[in-house]
Amino acid sequence: MCEANAYIYEDGEERLYLENVDILKPEGDRIYLRNLFGEQKEFEGTIKEISLIKHKIILEKKK
């Protein structure tokens, strides 16, 4: 399995936002995410970091 978990980086900490992310699609100033189970979320902000080895996506709120 190659899915990643998405986290929100805020105040120096990472908070889990969505597990088992299958699709991540930037759309303007929003990021569309969908996981293996069909759960969908939209996040307003930017991608701070993606680690493929750690299966981790870090998102940061728009300032």
PyMOL commands that set and color helices and strands:
alter all, ss='L'
color gray80, all
select strands_A, chain A and resi 4-10+13-27+30-35+40-51+56-61
alter strands_A, ss='S'
color yellow, strands_A
deselect
rebuild
show_as cartoon
